[in-house]
Amino acid sequence: MDTYDHALLGFALRWRRYGGGDYYIFTEFGITPKIFYQRVLWMVEKRLSSGLDLTMRQQLREHCLAKLTSFQKPQ
């Protein structure tokens, strides 16, 4: 993981209890919230976030999945 990936992960960890901080994601990282959560989820599922314990990884995974589900358009 590079410093950008560490920053994404750190942001996700800090903001997960407060709704995710979607409003700040684009200005902070230059990507949409949907792409942000896809990248964080990928890092968590590929275990690139090895500094996190299992419980924290599971919580972050659930948070990302919930956010990604909320971005889906109703059919």
N, CA, C and O atoms as CSV, one atom per row, in Angstrom:
chain,resi,resn,atom,element,x,y,z
A,1,MET,N,N,0.847,-1.185,0.000
A,1,MET,CA,C,0.000,0.000,0.000
A,1,MET,C,C,0.884,1.237,0.000
A,1,MET,O,O,1.909,1.288,0.679
A,2,ASP,N,N,0.468,2.229,-0.773
A,2,ASP,CA,C,1.208,3.484,-0.789
A,2,ASP,C,C,0.556,4.479,0.178
A,2,ASP,O,O,-0.416,4.142,0.854
A,3,THR,N,N,1.088,5.691,0.244
A,3,THR,CA,C,0.576,6.676,1.194
A,3,THR,C,C,-0.872,7.070,0.882
A,3,THR,O,O,-1.650,7.352,1.792
A,4,TYR,N,N,-1.226,7.089,-0.399
A,4,TYR,CA,C,-2.602,7.413,-0.789
A,4,TYR,C,C,-3.565,6.352,-0.248
A,4,TYR,O,O,-4.620,6.681,0.296
A,5,ASP,N,N,-3.197,5.087,-0.402
A,5,ASP,CA,C,-4.031,4.000,0.121
A,5,ASP,C,C,-4.152,4.081,1.638
A,5,ASP,O,O,-5.230,3.862,2.191
A,6,HIS,N,N,-3.057,4.392,2.304
A,6,HIS,CA,C,-3.097,4.551,3.765
A,6,HIS,C,C,-4.031,5.697,4.151
A,6,HIS,O,O,-4.769,5.600,5.132
A,7,ALA,N,N,-3.996,6.775,3.378
A,7,ALA,CA,C,-4.872,7.913,3.657
A,7,ALA,C,C,-6.341,7.530,3.465
A,7,ALA,O,O,-7.192,7.919,4.264
A,8,LEU,N,N,-6.638,6.773,2.414
A,8,LEU,CA,C,-8.014,6.309,2.187
A,8,LEU,C,C,-8.497,5.475,3.370
A,8,LEU,O,O,-9.594,5.681,3.890
A,9,LEU,N,N,-7.670,4.546,3.774
A,9,LEU,CA,C,-8.030,3.658,4.874
A,9,LEU,C,C,-8.195,4.437,6.179
A,9,LEU,O,O,-9.144,4.204,6.928
A,10,GLY,N,N,-7.281,5.350,6.447
A,10,GLY,CA,C,-7.370,6.167,7.656
A,10,GLY,C,C,-8.640,7.001,7.689
A,10,GLY,O,O,-9.302,7.096,8.722
A,11,PHE,N,N,-8.976,7.601,6.561
A,11,PHE,CA,C,-10.196,8.399,6.460
A,11,PHE,C,C,-11.421,7.530,6.730
A,11,PHE,O,O,-12.305,7.911,7.498
A,12,ALA,N,N,-11.466,6.374,6.101
A,12,ALA,CA,C,-12.603,5.460,6.289
A,12,ALA,C,C,-12.739,5.049,7.751
A,12,ALA,O,O,-13.850,4.975,8.277
A,13,LEU,N,N,-11.629,4.787,8.395
A,13,LEU,CA,C,-11.673,4.392,9.802
A,13,LEU,C,C,-12.157,5.539,10.687
A,13,LEU,O,O,-12.961,5.328,11.595
A,14,ARG,N,N,-11.673,6.741,10.427
A,14,ARG,CA,C,-12.065,7.894,11.248
A,14,ARG,C,C,-13.535,8.248,11.080
A,14,ARG,O,O,-14.195,8.605,12.056
A,15,TRP,N,N,-14.059,8.157,9.869
A,15,TRP,CA,C,-15.394,8.637,9.572
A,15,TRP,C,C,-16.477,7.564,9.624
A,15,TRP,O,O,-17.654,7.901,9.506
A,16,ARG,N,N,-16.139,6.307,9.792
A,16,ARG,CA,C,-17.153,5.249,9.700
A,16,ARG,C,C,-18.243,5.393,10.749
A,16,ARG,O,O,-19.386,5.016,10.494
A,17,ARG,N,N,-17.928,5.919,11.900
A,17,ARG,CA,C,-18.921,6.069,12.975
A,17,ARG,C,C,-19.806,7.297,12.784
A,17,ARG,O,O,-20.812,7.460,13.474
A,18,TYR,N,N,-19.425,8.161,11.841
A,18,TYR,CA,C,-20.143,9.421,11.636
A,18,TYR,C,C,-20.804,9.491,10.263
A,18,TYR,O,O,-21.031,10.583,9.743
A,19,GLY,N,N,-21.109,8.361,9.683
A,19,GLY,CA,C,-21.788,8.334,8.398
A,19,GLY,C,C,-20.872,8.255,7.197
A,19,GLY,O,O,-21.353,8.150,6.069
A,20,GLY,N,N,-19.590,8.302,7.400
A,20,GLY,CA,C,-18.649,8.104,6.303
A,20,GLY,C,C,-17.943,9.336,5.788
A,20,GLY,O,O,-16.905,9.213,5.137
A,21,GLY,N,N,-18.467,10.529,6.057
A,21,GLY,CA,C,-17.808,11.741,5.579
A,21,GLY,C,C,-17.853,11.915,4.071
A,21,GLY,O,O,-16.933,12.478,3.478
A,22,ASP,N,N,-18.925,11.431,3.447
A,22,ASP,CA,C,-19.033,11.469,1.986
A,22,ASP,C,C,-18.808,12.870,1.414
A,22,ASP,O,O,-18.220,13.021,0.343
A,23,TYR,N,N,-19.272,13.875,2.121
A,23,TYR,CA,C,-19.170,15.252,1.658
A,23,TYR,C,C,-17.713,15.665,1.427
A,23,TYR,O,O,-17.435,16.497,0.564
A,24,TYR,N,N,-16.797,15.097,2.182
A,24,TYR,CA,C,-15.388,15.492,2.121
A,24,TYR,C,C,-14.526,14.616,1.214
A,24,TYR,O,O,-13.379,14.966,0.932
A,25,ILE,N,N,-15.046,13.513,0.765
A,25,ILE,CA,C,-14.228,12.545,0.021
A,25,ILE,C,C,-13.673,13.125,-1.272
A,25,ILE,O,O,-12.484,12.969,-1.553
A,26,PHE,N,N,-14.508,13.791,-2.063
A,26,PHE,CA,C,-14.015,14.304,-3.342
A,26,PHE,C,C,-12.948,15.375,-3.137
A,26,PHE,O,O,-11.924,15.370,-3.821
A,27,THR,N,N,-13.181,16.289,-2.204
A,27,THR,CA,C,-12.190,17.352,-1.988
A,27,THR,C,C,-10.906,16.814,-1.377
A,27,THR,O,O,-9.830,17.363,-1.616
A,28,GLU,N,N,-11.003,15.765,-0.604
A,28,GLU,CA,C,-9.818,15.183,0.042
A,28,GLU,C,C,-9.016,14.294,-0.907
A,28,GLU,O,O,-7.786,14.320,-0.892
A,29,PHE,N,N,-9.717,13.504,-1.737
A,29,PHE,CA,C,-9.035,12.481,-2.540
A,29,PHE,C,C,-9.228,12.613,-4.050
A,29,PHE,O,O,-8.534,11.949,-4.820
A,30,GLY,N,N,-10.157,13.456,-4.478
A,30,GLY,CA,C,-10.384,13.641,-5.905
A,30,GLY,C,C,-11.121,12.495,-6.578
A,30,GLY,O,O,-11.039,12.329,-7.796
A,31,ILE,N,N,-11.837,11.707,-5.792
A,31,ILE,CA,C,-12.633,10.600,-6.329
A,31,ILE,C,C,-14.029,10.666,-5.714
A,31,ILE,O,O,-14.235,11.273,-4.664
A,32,THR,N,N,-14.975,10.032,-6.388
A,32,THR,CA,C,-16.342,10.021,-5.869
A,32,THR,C,C,-16.431,9.092,-4.656
A,32,THR,O,O,-15.603,8.196,-4.497
A,33,PRO,N,N,-17.430,9.304,-3.806
A,33,PRO,CA,C,-17.603,8.394,-2.677
A,33,PRO,C,C,-17.744,6.932,-3.102
A,33,PRO,O,O,-17.226,6.041,-2.430
A,34,LYS,N,N,-18.437,6.681,-4.204
A,34,LYS,CA,C,-18.608,5.296,-4.656
A,34,LYS,C,C,-17.256,4.649,-4.958
A,34,LYS,O,O,-17.003,3.522,-4.531
A,35,ILE,N,N,-16.400,5.340,-5.678
A,35,ILE,CA,C,-15.069,4.804,-5.978
A,35,ILE,C,C,-14.253,4.653,-4.695
A,35,ILE,O,O,-13.526,3.674,-4.528
A,36,PHE,N,N,-14.375,5.622,-3.795
A,36,PHE,CA,C,-13.675,5.562,-2.508
A,36,PHE,C,C,-14.021,4.266,-1.767
A,36,PHE,O,O,-13.131,3.533,-1.336
A,37,TYR,N,N,-15.324,3.993,-1.623
A,37,TYR,CA,C,-15.732,2.800,-0.879
A,37,TYR,C,C,-15.364,1.514,-1.612
A,37,TYR,O,O,-15.069,0.503,-0.975
A,38,GLN,N,N,-15.380,1.543,-2.936
A,38,GLN,CA,C,-14.932,0.375,-3.697
A,38,GLN,C,C,-13.459,0.096,-3.427
A,38,GLN,O,O,-13.069,-1.059,-3.255
A,39,ARG,N,N,-12.644,1.134,-3.389
A,39,ARG,CA,C,-11.205,0.951,-3.157
A,39,ARG,C,C,-10.919,0.481,-1.738
A,39,ARG,O,O,-10.099,-0.413,-1.524
A,40,VAL,N,N,-11.601,1.088,-0.769
A,40,VAL,CA,C,-11.395,0.677,0.624
A,40,VAL,C,C,-11.846,-0.771,0.807
A,40,VAL,O,O,-11.157,-1.558,1.455
A,41,LEU,N,N,-12.985,-1.122,0.245
A,41,LEU,CA,C,-13.472,-2.498,0.337
A,41,LEU,C,C,-12.468,-3.461,-0.287
A,41,LEU,O,O,-12.192,-4.519,0.277
A,42,TRP,N,N,-11.926,-3.106,-1.435
A,42,TRP,CA,C,-10.926,-3.946,-2.097
A,42,TRP,C,C,-9.720,-4.150,-1.182
A,42,TRP,O,O,-9.219,-5.268,-1.056
A,43,MET,N,N,-9.249,-3.071,-0.539
A,43,MET,CA,C,-8.094,-3.195,0.365
A,43,MET,C,C,-8.407,-4.117,1.536
A,43,MET,O,O,-7.580,-4.939,1.929
A,44,VAL,N,N,-9.605,-3.973,2.086
A,44,VAL,CA,C,-9.996,-4.798,3.234
A,44,VAL,C,C,-10.130,-6.262,2.818
A,44,VAL,O,O,-9.654,-7.155,3.519
A,45,GLU,N,N,-10.771,-6.507,1.690
A,45,GLU,CA,C,-10.980,-7.891,1.261
A,45,GLU,C,C,-9.697,-8.563,0.796
A,45,GLU,O,O,-9.563,-9.780,0.922
A,46,LYS,N,N,-8.761,-7.808,0.268
A,46,LYS,CA,C,-7.481,-8.374,-0.166
A,46,LYS,C,C,-6.471,-8.417,0.980
A,46,LYS,O,O,-5.313,-8.795,0.801
A,47,ARG,N,N,-6.941,-8.023,2.149
A,47,ARG,CA,C,-6.121,-8.019,3.364
A,47,ARG,C,C,-4.881,-7.150,3.240
A,47,ARG,O,O,-3.846,-7.439,3.839
A,48,LEU,N,N,-4.994,-6.085,2.459
A,48,LEU,CA,C,-3.903,-5.124,2.364
A,48,LEU,C,C,-3.871,-4.235,3.601
A,48,LEU,O,O,-2.908,-3.505,3.838
A,49,SER,N,N,-4.930,-4.314,4.371
A,49,SER,CA,C,-5.025,-3.540,5.604
A,49,SER,C,C,-4.587,-4.409,6.776
A,49,SER,O,O,-5.309,-4.540,7.765
A,50,SER,N,N,-3.418,-4.993,6.662
A,50,SER,CA,C,-2.948,-5.984,7.636
A,50,SER,C,C,-2.754,-5.415,9.037
A,50,SER,O,O,-2.667,-6.176,10.001
A,51,GLY,N,N,-2.684,-4.097,9.165
A,51,GLY,CA,C,-2.531,-3.497,10.481
A,51,GLY,C,C,-3.814,-3.495,11.287
A,51,GLY,O,O,-3.811,-3.115,12.458
A,52,LEU,N,N,-4.909,-3.917,10.675
A,52,LEU,CA,C,-6.200,-3.938,11.358
A,52,LEU,C,C,-6.511,-5.333,11.862
A,52,LEU,O,O,-6.200,-6.332,11.213
A,53,ASP,N,N,-7.130,-5.382,13.033
A,53,ASP,CA,C,-7.533,-6.694,13.528
A,53,ASP,C,C,-8.788,-7.159,12.778
A,53,ASP,O,O,-9.408,-6.387,12.047
A,54,LEU,N,N,-9.141,-8.397,12.966
A,54,LEU,CA,C,-10.256,-9.003,12.243
A,54,LEU,C,C,-11.567,-8.257,12.471
A,54,LEU,O,O,-12.322,-8.027,11.526
A,55,THR,N,N,-11.838,-7.881,13.710
A,55,THR,CA,C,-13.079,-7.174,14.024
A,55,THR,C,C,-13.159,-5.851,13.281
A,55,THR,O,O,-14.200,-5.516,12.715
A,56,MET,N,N,-12.070,-5.100,13.278
A,56,MET,CA,C,-12.050,-3.809,12.600
A,56,MET,C,C,-12.222,-3.984,11.089
A,56,MET,O,O,-12.937,-3.209,10.453
A,57,ARG,N,N,-11.575,-4.992,10.517
A,57,ARG,CA,C,-11.732,-5.258,9.084
A,57,ARG,C,C,-13.183,-5.601,8.755
A,57,ARG,O,O,-13.720,-5.141,7.748
A,58,GLN,N,N,-13.814,-6.408,9.605
A,58,GLN,CA,C,-15.212,-6.782,9.374
A,58,GLN,C,C,-16.125,-5.559,9.458
A,58,GLN,O,O,-17.026,-5.396,8.635
A,59,GLN,N,N,-15.894,-4.706,10.447
A,59,GLN,CA,C,-16.708,-3.500,10.589
A,59,GLN,C,C,-16.540,-2.583,9.386
A,59,GLN,O,O,-17.515,-2.031,8.877
A,60,LEU,N,N,-15.307,-2.424,8.938
A,60,LEU,CA,C,-15.038,-1.568,7.789
A,60,LEU,C,C,-15.644,-2.161,6.520
A,60,LEU,O,O,-16.179,-1.433,5.684
A,61,ARG,N,N,-15.560,-3.468,6.379
A,61,ARG,CA,C,-16.166,-4.145,5.223
A,61,ARG,C,C,-17.676,-3.925,5.211
A,61,ARG,O,O,-18.245,-3.586,4.173
A,62,GLU,N,N,-18.322,-4.114,6.347
A,62,GLU,CA,C,-19.771,-3.920,6.444
A,62,GLU,C,C,-20.152,-2.475,6.136
A,62,GLU,O,O,-21.153,-2.222,5.466
A,63,HIS,N,N,-19.353,-1.534,6.625
A,63,HIS,CA,C,-19.614,-0.116,6.371
A,63,HIS,C,C,-19.528,0.180,4.874
A,63,HIS,O,O,-20.405,0.843,4.319
A,64,CYS,N,N,-18.483,-0.306,4.227
A,64,CYS,CA,C,-18.307,-0.077,2.787
A,64,CYS,C,C,-19.440,-0.705,1.984
A,64,CYS,O,O,-19.964,-0.084,1.060
A,65,LEU,N,N,-19.814,-1.913,2.324
A,65,LEU,CA,C,-20.912,-2.578,1.610
A,65,LEU,C,C,-22.226,-1.816,1.779
A,65,LEU,O,O,-22.992,-1.675,0.826
A,66,ALA,N,N,-22.483,-1.328,2.989
A,66,ALA,CA,C,-23.705,-0.557,3.234
A,66,ALA,C,C,-23.695,0.737,2.424
A,66,ALA,O,O,-24.713,1.116,1.846
A,67,LYS,N,N,-22.553,1.413,2.381
A,67,LYS,CA,C,-22.455,2.652,1.608
A,67,LYS,C,C,-22.638,2.370,0.124
A,67,LYS,O,O,-23.359,3.097,-0.559
A,68,LEU,N,N,-22.004,1.337,-0.377
A,68,LEU,CA,C,-22.126,1.004,-1.798
A,68,LEU,C,C,-23.561,0.628,-2.159
A,68,LEU,O,O,-24.043,0.980,-3.236
A,69,THR,N,N,-24.237,-0.077,-1.274
A,69,THR,CA,C,-25.639,-0.428,-1.501
A,69,THR,C,C,-26.501,0.830,-1.564
A,69,THR,O,O,-27.446,0.902,-2.350
A,70,SER,N,N,-26.176,1.812,-0.740
A,70,SER,CA,C,-26.967,3.049,-0.716
A,70,SER,C,C,-26.812,3.859,-1.999
A,70,SER,O,O,-27.662,4.696,-2.302
A,71,PHE,N,N,-25.749,3.627,-2.751
A,71,PHE,CA,C,-25.529,4.357,-4.004
A,71,PHE,C,C,-26.253,3.722,-5.186
A,71,PHE,O,O,-26.330,4.324,-6.257
A,72,GLN,N,N,-26.779,2.527,-5.006
A,72,GLN,CA,C,-27.470,1.851,-6.105
A,72,GLN,C,C,-28.792,2.554,-6.383
A,72,GLN,O,O,-29.518,2.939,-5.467
A,73,LYS,N,N,-29.080,2.708,-7.652
A,73,LYS,CA,C,-30.329,3.361,-8.056
A,73,LYS,C,C,-31.476,2.356,-7.977
A,73,LYS,O,O,-31.310,1.191,-8.341
A,74,PRO,N,N,-32.643,2.806,-7.501
A,74,PRO,CA,C,-33.799,1.902,-7.479
A,74,PRO,C,C,-34.236,1.566,-8.894
A,74,PRO,O,O,-34.127,2.388,-9.804
A,75,GLN,N,N,-34.729,0.353,-9.067
A,75,GLN,CA,C,-35.142,-0.089,-10.407
A,75,GLN,C,C,-36.602,0.139,-10.642
A,75,GLN,O,O,-37.111,-0.177,-11.718
